[in-house]
Amino acid sequence: MTGDGLVDADWWRERQDAYLEAATAVRHPQSVLNLLDHLERARRHPAHTVALDDLTPEVVSGWCRR
């Protein structure tokens, strides 16, 4: 990970991981932001699973209407 020199890159990564852990403590199938949090956590930590079954056409349609 590259940094801009303003903060320690390892510290920043730890803060991001802590946020993702808290943000993914529960699932909110109607929230696109919650899904993105889960996807990013799974990208960083492959053992984390994402419930893609929650992605119904109705949910996606609701996101698009907003």
C-alpha positions in Angstrom: 0.0 0.0 0.0 1.4 3.4 -0.9 0.8 6.4 1.2 1.0 10.1 0.7 3.2 10.6 3.8 0.6 12.3 5.9 -0.1 9.2 8.0 1.6 5.9 8.5 0.3 3.5 5.9 0.1 0.5 8.2 -1.9 2.5 10.8 -4.3 3.7 8.1 -4.8 0.1 6.8 -5.5 -1.0 10.4 -8.2 1.8 10.8 -9.8 0.7 7.5 -9.9 -2.9 8.5 -11.4 -1.9 11.9 -14.1 0.0 10.1 -14.9 -2.9 7.8 -15.1 -5.3 10.7 -17.6 -3.0 12.5 -19.5 -2.2 9.3 -19.9 -5.9 8.5 -20.9 -7.1 11.9 -24.5 -7.2 10.7 -26.0 -7.6 7.2 -28.4 -5.1 5.8 -29.6 -6.6 2.5 -31.3 -3.4 1.5 -28.2 -1.3 1.8 -25.8 -1.0 -1.2 -23.2 0.6 1.1 -23.3 -2.4 3.5 -22.9 -4.7 0.5 -19.9 -2.7 -0.7 -18.4 -3.0 2.8 -18.8 -6.8 2.8 -17.3 -7.0 -0.7 -14.3 -5.0 0.3 -13.8 -7.0 3.5 -14.0 -10.2 1.4 -11.4 -8.8 -1.0 -9.0 -8.0 1.8 -9.8 -11.1 3.8 -11.0 -14.0 1.6 -12.3 -16.0 4.6 -15.1 -13.4 4.9 -18.2 -14.5 3.1 -20.7 -12.3 1.3 -24.4 -13.3 1.1 -25.0 -12.7 -2.6 -28.3 -14.5 -2.3 -29.7 -11.3 -0.7 -29.2 -9.5 -4.1 -32.6 -10.0 -5.5 -33.9 -8.0 -8.6 -36.2 -6.1 -6.2 -33.2 -5.0 -4.1 -31.2 -3.9 -7.1 -34.2 -2.1 -8.5 -34.6 -0.2 -5.2 -31.0 1.0 -5.4 -31.4 2.2 -8.9 -34.5 4.2 -8.1 -32.6 6.2 -5.5 
